[in-house]
């Protein structure tokens, strides 16, 4: 299955609790941390929830 790389580009400080939990679920713990996840509708939904804190890297 296809994968996508996601990088956290902004701090989680001041973000609502649900967005912090979403970052934790994705495996992003600190700024400039990159993870590779499967490209599924669930992951796309998580990216949409925190779109202002993360960036999809090619």
FENLIN-V882451 format. One record per residue. RES is the residue in one letter. SS is DSSP state (H for helix, E for strand, L for the rest). PHI is phi as a letter, one per 30 degrees, with the letter a starting at -180 (999 if undefined). D_FIRST is the distance of its C-alpha to the first C-alpha in whole Angstrom. Layout:
RES,SS,PHI,D_FIRST
RES,SS,PHI,D_FIRST
//
This chain:
X,L,999,0
X,L,d,4
X,E,b,7
X,E,b,10
X,E,c,13
X,E,b,16
X,E,b,20
X,E,d,23
X,L,c,26
X,L,b,28
X,L,d,30
X,L,d,29
X,L,d,33
X,L,i,35
X,L,d,31
X,L,d,32
X,H,e,31
X,H,d,28
X,H,d,26
X,H,d,27
X,H,d,25
X,H,d,22
X,H,d,22
X,H,d,23
X,H,d,20
X,H,d,17
X,L,j,19
X,L,c,21
X,L,c,25
X,L,a,27
X,L,d,27
X,L,i,25
X,L,d,22
X,E,c,19
X,E,b,16
X,E,c,12
X,E,b,10
X,E,d,7
X,L,d,7
X,L,b,9
X,H,e,13
X,H,d,14
X,H,d,13
X,H,d,14
X,H,d,17
X,H,d,18
X,H,d,18
X,H,d,20
X,H,d,23
X,L,c,23
X,L,e,23
X,L,d,26
X,L,c,25
X,E,b,22
X,E,b,20
X,E,d,17
X,E,c,17
X,L,d,16
//
